[in-house]
Amino acid sequence: MCVYIYIYIYIYIFGLGIRNEAGQRLIEFCQENALVITNTLFQQHKRRLYTWTSPDGQHQNKIDYILCSQRCRSSIQSAKTRPGADCGLDHELLIAKFRLKLKKVGKTTRPFRYDLNQIPYDYTVELRNRFKGLDLIDRVPDELWNEVRDIVQETGIKTIPIEKKCKKAKWLSGEALQIAVKRREAKSKGEKKRYKHLNAEFQRIARRDKKAFFGDHCKEIEENDRMGKTRDLFKKIRDTKGTFHAKMSSIKDRNGMDLTEAEDIKKRWQEYTEELYKKDLHDQDNHDGVITDLEPDILECEVKWALESITTNKASGGDGIPVELFQILKDDAVKVLHSICQHIWKTQQWPQDWKRSVFIPIPKKGNVKECSNYHTIALISHASKVMLKILQARLQQYMNRELPDVQVGFRKGRGTRDQIANIRSIIEKAREFQKNIYFCFIDYAKAFDCVDHNKLWKILKEMGIPDHLICLLRNLYAGQEATVRTGHGTTDWFQIGKSTSRLYIFTLFI
């Protein structure tokens, strides 16, 4: 009760005019929510109190307010209007000055991105020269890849410029800004007629500039659409309309309590992801790890095909090396990657970097404070995609023999759109002949995240897939590590035991 009286007294003493019914409702709202009306706390001259002026300039009232929590009352230093501010409205600019003691937040390190449109010739020359000095014979895959990775990273940082974020274009023209200056001068001198005329002129020119600005953007969007430049098309759309990004400022723990500290948030994400991909303790993998009966060796033409077929302009994995840094080297990169892939093929041992994933939480529907309401997108090393594409191509011939013709999705040349067209045709025929029709839709929760690896190896064995290929897959998924990249930095690396995100062999379970 004392709190309410305290707020009521401060509102009543330094207000302006007679309080009406709306003002009384505002006071009641503040009492119920323990709020303070800041621009009634300080004694000011009348010209610092009113927030609205009638069109004829004869009446001034206070109808705009800044509210804050009562616990922040001591942080408010002043609250007043600035009648001379050039807002172009009949309302005055209301300003509150406050001072807060905030906790120092450490700067999070974001992975930088190379400007891949400006890869200099110096990069290719230096990297080719350094690749010539590599010993590619009889090397451990992990050791060879680490040396290649370090060479590419050092050369890239030294020679390739970092991608800079483009500044947002301003649509107000110089003519509009000059009129805005004249309008401000007219207002400060009290020239009401001239101010009114300049304000109308400013609004007219501003509307014209805005229309022209967005018109030019739309023309660029249409041109990109006509030319088939999908990447530029959607980039221009995002720049024009802006994109909302849900901020991960806080997250709930397993008991529903809010976590706001950076370290607590990272630990919660690690805890959630570890639990999601945790392997069953009773389901151990007893694989010995090496097969002596090998499939035919990998050819350089396979490596070249795999490298060229990898999609560009994609986020890189934990090593920070985009595939474009290899593709620009052409045959020199093919030779080095072929050597790494061939060593993996013979030893069935993968570089640890190629078994690591960086999870990016992407919010979906629902409360963004719940970890379960996020997609976890996995970023893997682009270099590992070369070996994965070769391995997937070798597996594909066996899988195509087993999968039925009606199976679509995750298969080349068989999309779900064809099935949608078939369903529509069935519905039309059923309505024509007045027949009942029943559809069953099954949604597998966390489908790619909950595949039992041992059952998968058993299915592959029953399908007649060679032991060598199965061994490569088992060793790829054994000892996988991951980290979660949050808005507060990345978590520690941790083991994961369930995931088929690297290859689309999940279709075997459907």
Buried (B, 14 or more C-beta within 10 A) or exposed (E): EEEBEEBEEBBEEBBBEEBEEEBEEBBEEBBEEEBBBBBBBBEBEEEBBBBBBEEEEEEBBBEBBBBBEBEEBEBBEBBBBEBEBBEBEEBBBBBBEBEEEEEEEEEEEEEEBBEBEEBEEEBBEBBBEBBEEBEBEEBEBBEBBBBBBEBBBEBBEEBBEEEEEEEEEEBBBEBBBEBBEBBBBBBEEEEEEBBBBBBEBBEEBBEEBBEEBEEEBEEBBEEBBEEEBEEBBEBBBEBBEEEEEBEBEEBBBEEEEEBEEBEBBBBBBBBBBBEBBEBEEEEEEEBEEEBEEBEEEBEBEBBBBBBEEBEEEEBBBBBBBBBBBBBBBBEBBBBBBBBBBBBBBEBBBBBBBBBBBBBBBEBEEEEBBEBEBBEBBBBBBBBBBBBBBBBBEBBBEBBEEBBEEEBBEBBEEBEEEEBEEEEEEEEEEEEEEEEEEEEEEEEEEEEBBEBBBBEBBEBBEEBEBBBBBBBBBBBBBBEBBBBBBBBBBBBEBBEBBBBBBBBBBBBBEE
